[in-house]
Amino acid sequence: MKELFQVEDDRLYIATVQDVEPILEKVKAEKENHRESKTEALGVKAGTIPKVIILRYMQEMGVSYRDFLMDDVHVRRILMDPDFKRFRVWEGRF
């Protein structure tokens, strides 16, 4: 993840970017392994959320990092959002 800075018309613009392709590839492999595995005794990995998505969510929702970590509802909202389906390993509901 990196931040890009640009100045235009006396304004500073900051963009946070992240290459999520490696994460998508890892999730795809984990999804295949999950389908082959029949045991869920130790729980199931729901997915992987890239940092850039967490940052955007926190900004849009007005949530601090501490609050994000302390309340599972935030992770659920992201992973259950159809826009982020590609980051899910497990297709069930939680």
Phi, psi and omega in degrees: 000140178214162179248138178248138181242139178213138178249127177220131177051047179062024177238141178261126177247133180238129178236133175258125183233153179210136174280109183265359181302315177299325178293317179298321178295318179295317179298319179300315179294318179296323179296318178296317178296322180295320180296326181283332181277133181259354183260138176229026185299326182262009182102178185228137174282123183281323181171186177231126180253119178298148182303321183296327177287321177298315179299315179297318178300313181298320178294314183292325184266352182068038184252135176282163179297319178301312180297322178300316182287329186277340184237114183300340184301328182292315178296318179300316181302317181292309185291334179273351179288125181303334179294338184247021182304326183293346180265002181269137174266313183260133185269357181286180178256149177218000000 
